[in-house]
């Protein structure tokens, strides 16, 4: 009996290793457009340059031993931009492992895409495995989801880095809800981790996820009402997730309260590109198009498989539910819903682009299609037989061929007019801060943001700069008039200035740059010290993380210990 268990365990390990190896190959395969040349094809999108500036600013801070920057100094001719206060830098921290490498910023960007493509495959696989208890189902869900056309569209066409990476964490949210409702202890740890990661990755996806959870819980109200533990643990997850996110959320709210900023919630630009008709959505799907959002031809092909399953079974019926949900969500992303009016006149303006609903549609379609594949294989052969392996190989080949052929079109000659080819130099444009100039102080004229320290009624002998920190040796004019120095830094709450150790009042210039009025000669020091809310909220998040970490470890070890006792 013991030998059988050992053999089964070894086999399971080998299968898991093989799956990891396949995931590595798939990651490399789908990175073809990244590494096929020294250049990088960028479909016309300001988001690419915005995220490149974010990444560049983060790495500049890391190279200067600033590991938690609040201001991204690589933007706007070095004037800085508060993107870390509104778009967390958490997604960039894996790059610290490679920060000593002599890579260009463009190479770091490509590397980041590889990291999250592979991570998404692994996360999706293990989340699906926890729910289904079937390696084959988990394997197919991971491949279908993380090689989907919509995921590749988000990452390679829209260059929506935060939104694309958030897709990798969505399966954790599904597992978290599943544990909350169906697990014996109604666990809330996974849901807490998942929602916290979403907050630090992409707030709009977090809000949409929260709405989706509310709908799901309402649909299962009968089950929930009979189990008060679900409500209690949901409350725990919400509170702990908020406390873990406080170091990001509260400083963001503070900035919005203290400075009038551009918040461009509903400007869509090309309406036809972001709000399709149902016909156009499916037309693009059948056209193997990556130029605009669609659900992907592979899901349509696997949907046909449904009609070759002769006997009704649990897997097929579950697949029907997921497919119906996925198709409905995809249709809701089209103009069948009056999105143009809703975005202009309701609180739904935060969604910005209805196509974002396809994030959830893709996950549902991936699960539903997988259940069809599993039901088909199970009906025709016993799982594990050689014939089954041929079925599996055929389906995997079909999925990869259909999705890869679409991604290959990014680098095709026909696409050249629709894209910009960038290299390590042209991929950097510090003036790009995304569509709508969001979170920039209202009235800032970006074209007039210089990079030099300007002074009047006095002289500057020496200037030393380290990112968003200045040390200036100022010599007063010798008359009764105050001096004036304007620093090439956009003012955000948290900046401080001293002269000879004494604090100076910071004013804002007409173009929202930092301005001080020194009365006498001396060394003026300007730096971003942060605010009290930033410091206290970060402390709350760190302490919560420590307590939550210890609680999680205790739960894991106690579970392992109890399983060991039961085996004896």
PyMOL commands that set and color helices and strands:
alter all, ss='L'
color gray80, all
select helices_A, chain A and resi 2-29+32-35+46-63+76-78+83-86+89-98+105-132+135-146+149-157+161-182+189-201+203-219+221-225+228-258+271-274+278-286+297-308+314-332+339-345+347-351+354-380+386-411+413-418+446-448+532-567
alter helices_A, ss='H'
color red, helices_A
select strands_A, chain A and resi 40-43+419-422+454-456+458-466+469-476+484-490+495-499+502-503+507-508+513-516+522-528
alter strands_A, ss='S'
color yellow, strands_A
deselect
rebuild
show_as cartoon
